[in-house]
Amino acid sequence: MRRRRGAPLSDATTLAALVAAGEIGPRELVEAACGAVERLDDELGAVPVRFFQAALDRADRVDRRAPFAGVPFLMKDVGARQAGQPYYAGNRALRDADHRADADTALGARFRKIGLVTIGNSSAPEFGLQSNTWPLVYGPTRNPWDPRRSAGGSSGGACAAVAAGIVPVAHASDGAGSIRIPAAWCGLVGLKPSRDRVVWRHAGSERSDVEFVVARSLRDTAAFLDWLRATRYGRRPAEFSAALRRQPDCLRVGFWTRSPAETPVHPEVRAAVEGTAARLARSGHAVEEAAPASFSEYGERALHGAVLGATEYRGCLADLEERLGRRVGRGDVEPFLWELSNIEHGEASDDEIESAARWNAGWVRRTRGWFRRFDLLVTPTVCEPAPLLEALDPRKLAPLEMLERMVPHMAFTEPWNATGLPAISLPLAWTARGLPIGVQLVSGPGRERLLLSVAATLLSADPDPAAPRPRIRA
């Protein structure tokens, strides 16, 4: 692949500019990405589903007027889909049936329209239900900073591939932290947009999950938010990109390092949050240790969440039955999903489900109310740096043991899915062992521009050639 001297081909913005200037062709970019998969993925385990020839054919036909024409891309194997491409959701039965998407979802179509060329599907835990990426059908995704460690989940394959430089940006989704957890562990920018900010298949449904991308640069994150937001496709003001150049006014900022789940927070993670709060204070913001009082209700909320969670797990089984065209049994899914769906232990009553939903709605109102007094909350993204994979081996852990180990990972991220508020993980620190640490910023409804403005004061918007690099990289 040709390189312009001195131009680091490190993010989608750079690659798109080179294509627009005629300095490199879409096919060359796609060939380079496919080659990187072939060289690195035996060790990484990030891209188990590949369709390189279709990608090369697409690169030859891509509309060069599109904003990201020819930029190589990965679809997560859970969530948005593109017509004709494999869609297995990390599930062995779908893989064995070679299930394929019969149509684009709204977001899948938007990815095509902006010029991205999908070269494969990134790995995800079965139906995206775990904070580690180790689907039994494929095996573990390894962290490019230390392959003995987890890349996180459920967008672990996407984050590992982007961190390793296989592609500059990749599709991701987030139902309880699935963008931000792996972004934190892989040293990426991970934005969970506000509910319904980005075009997708469930608009207006009050769901906790959202879809977006993960990226190495802050400017890519802002640019993709401009192009993927839920409006008609076409030219539009670059309001989110412009936010990176806007200095935020004096803000009232709370920071918090105690886990809502009452689990320990690693000292280096706590120090990263405190250091970020100190930087914001030196910039003139009013900073204090504070968080929503509803954080103290974690135990009660977990009891109600168990009722609602089983309903979600059963929904995955229903979706699988629809795709396979038959009833499914224990052998069609991993033990984690089968056991936690309580399929063999009866369902909660309608009254129990209604009561849990009503309590949760009150919790959401109380939590969102905190942002009437504060502009920003700073927390850890995850309570610890990337753990060793052996501690999360699904072949050795019973489903409830796995769930117990996952709970601390989601404690700081899941509240913002339930509330629909925007949150971003930034790679602002590294441990003494050289592992990334993510710091999370959260703001009020629809305030992505504020998050991006503050993020740009903490992290360079452009790729930093002097930034630490992972051990496994293209």
ZAMARGU-4260 file (C-alpha; in steps of 0.2 Angstrom, whole numbers, plus 5000, padded with zeros to 4 digits):
<rodrens>
0) 5000/5000/5000 | 5007/5017/4995 | 5010/5029/5009 | 5011/5048/5008 | 5027/5052/5017
5) 5024/5058/5035 | 5006/5054/5034 | 5001/5042/5048 | 4987/5031/5041 | 4979/5029/5058
10) 4961/5035/5058 | 4946/5035/5046 | 4947/5054/5043 | 4965/5053/5037 | 4961/5038/5025
15) 4946/5047/5018 | 4956/5062/5015 | 4969/5052/5005 | 4956/5044/4995 | 4947/5060/4991
20) 4964/5068/4986 | 4968/5053/4974 | 4983/5048/4984 | 4977/5030/4988 | 4963/5019/4981
25) 4949/5011/4990 | 4955/4994/4984 | 4972/4997/4992 | 4965/5001/5008 | 4954/4986/5009
30) 4968/4974/5003 | 4979/4981/5017 | 4965/4978/5030 | 4962/4960/5024 | 4981/4957/5025
35) 4982/4963/5043 | 4968/4951/5047 | 4977/4937/5040 | 4993/4942/5049 | 4987/4946/5066
40) 4970/4937/5069 | 4977/4920/5073 | 4984/4928/5089 | 4970/4941/5091 | 4954/4931/5088
45) 4944/4947/5083 | 4938/4943/5066 | 4931/4926/5064 | 4919/4930/5050 | 4927/4936/5034
50) 4921/4940/5016 | 4936/4948/5008 | 4932/4945/4990 | 4915/4953/4992 | 4924/4968/5001
55) 4936/4970/4986 | 4922/4970/4974 | 4913/4983/4984 | 4929/4993/4985 | 4930/4994/4966
60) 4912/5001/4965 | 4911/5013/4980 | 4905/5030/4977 | 4921/5041/4980 | 4910/5056/4984
65) 4905/5048/5000 | 4913/5055/5016 | 4922/5039/5020 | 4924/5031/5003 | 4934/5015/5004
70) 4938/5015/5022 | 4939/4997/5028 | 4926/4992/5042 | 4920/4978/5052 | 4902/4975/5057
75) 4899/4968/5075 | 4892/4950/5074 | 4877/4956/5085 | 4865/4971/5080 | 4865/4980/5064
80) 4866/4970/5048 | 4869/4972/5030 | 4860/4962/5017 | 4868/4945/5011 | 4881/4946/5024
85) 4883/4932/5037 | 4875/4936/5054 | 4879/4923/5067 | 4877/4933/5084 | 4891/4922/5091
90) 4879/4907/5091 | 4884/4890/5085 | 4867/4885/5078 | 4867/4901/5067 | 4885/4898/5061
95) 4881/4880/5056 | 4866/4886/5047 | 4876/4900/5038 | 4862/4912/5042 | 4863/4928/5032
100) 4854/4945/5034 | 4840/4946/5021 | 4840/4965/5022 | 4850/4980/5028 | 4845/4987/5045
105) 4844/5006/5045 | 4862/5008/5052 | 4869/4995/5041 | 4862/5005/5026 | 4870/5021/5033
110) 4887/5013/5034 | 4886/5008/5016 | 4880/5026/5011 | 4895/5034/5019 | 4907/5024/5009
115) 4913/5011/5022 | 4918/4994/5015 | 4914/4980/5027 | 4928/4966/5026 | 4920/4955/5040
120) 4911/4953/5056 | 4920/4956/5073 | 4918/4943/5087 | 4906/4946/5101 | 4899/4935/5115
125) 4884/4925/5111 | 4870/4938/5108 | 4881/4951/5116 | 4877/4946/5133 | 4894/4946/5142
130) 4907/4959/5147 | 4920/4947/5139 | 4922/4941/5121 | 4923/4922/5122 | 4910/4914/5111
135) 4911/4895/5113 | 4909/4893/5094 | 4925/4903/5091 | 4936/4905/5107 | 4943/4921/5115
140) 4947/4938/5108 | 4963/4943/5115 | 4968/4961/5121 | 4981/4968/5109 | 4990/4976/5123
145) 4993/4959/5132 | 4986/4944/5123 | 4984/4935/5140 | 4970/4947/5145 | 4952/4951/5140
150) 4948/4963/5126 | 4931/4966/5135 | 4914/4964/5128 | 4902/4963/5121 | 4911/4974/5107
155) 4927/4965/5111 | 4931/4960/5093 | 4928/4977/5086 | 4939/4985/5100 | 4953/4973/5098
160) 4954/4975/5079 | 4953/4994/5080 | 4966/4995/5093 | 4978/4983/5083 | 4976/4994/5068
165) 4967/4981/5057 | 4953/4994/5053 | 4952/5012/5059 | 4934/5011/5065 | 4922/4997/5068
170) 4903/4995/5072 | 4899/4992/5090 | 4884/4992/5101 | 4881/4995/5120 | 4867/4988/5131
175) 4876/4989/5148 | 4893/4995/5144 | 4897/4985/5128 | 4906/4999/5119 | 4914/5008/5134
180) 4921/4992/5143 | 4931/4985/5129 | 4936/5003/5123 | 4943/5006/5141 | 4953/4990/5141
185) 4959/4992/5123 | 4964/5010/5124 | 4950/5017/5112 | 4938/5031/5112 | 4921/5023/5116
190) 4905/5034/5115 | 4888/5028/5120 | 4877/5041/5112 | 4860/5046/5119 | 4845/5035/5116
195) 4839/5037/5098 | 4853/5049/5093 | 4860/5037/5080 | 4849/5029/5067 | 4845/5011/5070
200) 4831/4998/5070 | 4823/5002/5087 | 4820/5021/5087 | 4808/5027/5100 | 4807/5011/5110
205) 4815/5016/5126 | 4827/5002/5125 | 4843/5002/5135 | 4854/4997/5120 | 4861/5008/5107
210) 4873/5006/5092 | 4887/5017/5086 | 4906/5014/5082 | 4923/5013/5091 | 4937/5023/5085
215) 4956/5027/5089 | 4953/5046/5087 | 4941/5058/5095 | 4939/5067/5078 | 4933/5051/5070
220) 4921/5048/5085 | 4913/5066/5082 | 4913/5064/5063 | 4904/5048/5063 | 4891/5055/5075
225) 4888/5069/5063 | 4885/5056/5049 | 4876/5042/5058 | 4864/5053/5068 | 4845/5050/5066
230) 4841/5062/5052 | 4839/5059/5033 | 4855/5055/5025 | 4863/5070/5016 | 4874/5085/5018
235) 4872/5092/5036 | 4881/5104/5048 | 4896/5096/5056 | 4890/5101/5074 | 4899/5087/5083
240) 4915/5089/5074 | 4914/5108/5078 | 4911/5104/5096 | 4929/5098/5097 | 4935/5116/5094
245) 4923/5124/5106 | 4930/5128/5123 | 4917/5123/5136 | 4911/5136/5149 | 4914/5134/5167
250) 4905/5118/5172 | 4899/5110/5188 | 4908/5093/5188 | 4905/5079/5200 | 4918/5065/5201
255) 4915/5048/5209 | 4927/5033/5212 | 4916/5021/5223 | 4908/5008/5214 | 4889/5007/5214
260) 4890/4988/5216 | 4901/4991/5231 | 4916/4981/5223 | 4934/4987/5225 | 4941/5000/5212
265) 4959/4997/5207 | 4970/5010/5214 | 4977/5015/5197 | 4960/5017/5190 | 4955/5028/5205
270) 4970/5038/5203 | 4966/5041/5184 | 4949/5048/5189 | 4956/5059/5202 | 4969/5065/5191
275) 4956/5069/5177 | 4945/5079/5190 | 4961/5089/5195 | 4964/5093/5177 | 4946/5099/5175
280) 4948/5110/5191 | 4964/5118/5185 | 4954/5122/5169 | 4942/5133/5179 | 4928/5121/5182
285) 4919/5119/5199 | 4924/5101/5203 | 4918/5091/5219 | 4916/5073/5224 | 4898/5069/5220
290) 4887/5057/5211 | 4868/5053/5210 | 4861/5047/5227 | 4852/5033/5217 | 4869/5025/5216
295) 4866/5019/5234 | 4851/5009/5228 | 4861/4996/5218 | 4856/4981/5228 | 4837/4984/5227
300) 4839/4988/5209 | 4848/4972/5206 | 4833/4962/5212 | 4821/4971/5200 | 4834/4969/5186
305) 4834/4950/5189 | 4816/4950/5184 | 4818/4961/5169 | 4834/4952/5164 | 4826/4935/5162
310) 4814/4943/5150 | 4828/4949/5139 | 4837/4932/5139 | 4820/4924/5133 | 4819/4937/5120
315) 4836/4931/5113 | 4829/4913/5112 | 4814/4919/5103 | 4824/4929/5090 | 4835/4913/5087
320) 4819/4903/5084 | 4813/4915/5072 | 4830/4915/5062 | 4831/4896/5062 | 4813/4893/5059
325) 4811/4880/5073 | 4810/4878/5091 | 4827/4879/5100 | 4833/4869/5115 | 4847/4868/5127
330) 4860/4862/5114 | 4857/4877/5103 | 4864/4890/5114 | 4877/4892/5127 | 4874/4887/5145
335) 4875/4905/5151 | 4860/4910/5140 | 4850/4895/5143 | 4851/4895/5162 | 4849/4914/5165
340) 4833/4914/5154 | 4825/4903/5168 | 4817/4894/5153 | 4815/4878/5164 | 4810/4887/5180
345) 4795/4897/5175 | 4792/4915/5171 | 4789/4930/5182 | 4771/4935/5183 | 4764/4950/5174
350) 4762/4959/5191 | 4781/4956/5195 | 4787/4962/5179 | 4776/4978/5180 | 4781/4981/5198
355) 4800/4980/5193 | 4797/4991/5178 | 4788/5004/5188 | 4802/5004/5201 | 4815/5006/5188
360) 4807/5020/5179 | 4807/5030/5196 | 4825/5026/5198 | 4829/5033/5181 | 4820/5049/5185
365) 4829/5051/5201 | 4846/5048/5192 | 4843/5059/5177 | 4837/5073/5190 | 4855/5074/5196
370) 4860/5082/5180 | 4849/5097/5183 | 4862/5102/5196 | 4878/5096/5188 | 4884/5097/5170
375) 4896/5082/5170 | 4900/5066/5180 | 4918/5059/5180 | 4920/5040/5185 | 4930/5025/5181
380) 4924/5016/5165 | 4928/5000/5173 | 4933/4996/5191 | 4949/4987/5185 | 4961/4986/5170
385) 4959/4972/5158 | 4958/4955/5168 | 4967/4939/5163 | 4956/4929/5151 | 4958/4913/5162
390) 4947/4922/5176 | 4933/4923/5163 | 4934/4906/5155 | 4916/4901/5150 | 4921/4883/5149
395) 4925/4883/5168 | 4913/4895/5176 | 4895/4891/5179 | 4882/4904/5172 | 4879/4912/5189
400) 4898/4913/5193 | 4901/4921/5176 | 4887/4934/5180 | 4894/4937/5197 | 4911/4941/5189
405) 4903/4952/5176 | 4893/4963/5188 | 4908/4974/5194 | 4913/4977/5175 | 4896/4985/5172
410) 4893/4995/5188 | 4899/5012/5181 | 4892/5009/5163 | 4875/5001/5164 | 4866/5016/5173
415) 4868/5027/5158 | 4860/5013/5147 | 4845/5013/5158 | 4844/5032/5159 | 4848/5034/5140
420) 4861/5047/5144 | 4877/5050/5134 | 4893/5043/5141 | 4911/5042/5134 | 4926/5032/5139
425) 4943/5041/5135 | 4960/5032/5136 | 4968/5045/5148 | 4980/5034/5158 | 4990/5018/5158
430) 4995/5006/5172 | 5012/5003/5178 | 5011/4987/5167 | 5007/4997/5152 | 4988/4993/5151
435) 4975/5006/5146 | 4964/5014/5159 | 4947/5022/5153 | 4940/5037/5162 | 4921/5039/5159
440) 4912/5056/5156 | 4893/5057/5158 | 4882/5072/5154 | 4863/5076/5153 | 4851/5071/5140
445) 4857/5075/5122 | 4873/5083/5128 | 4885/5074/5116 | 4892/5091/5111 | 4897/5095/5129
450) 4905/5078/5131 | 4915/5080/5115 | 4921/5098/5120 | 4927/5092/5137 | 4935/5077/5129
455) 4945/5088/5117 | 4952/5097/5132 | 4958/5081/5140 | 4963/5071/5124 | 4970/5077/5107
460) 4956/5076/5094 | 4969/5070/5081 | 4979/5054/5082 | 4994/5056/5093 | 5009/5048/5085
465) 5018/5048/5102 | 5004/5038/5111 | 5008/5021/5118 | 5005/5007/5105 | 4999/4989/5109
470) 5010/4974/5108 | 4999/4967/5093 | 4997/4979/5079 | 4997/4981/5061
</rodrens>
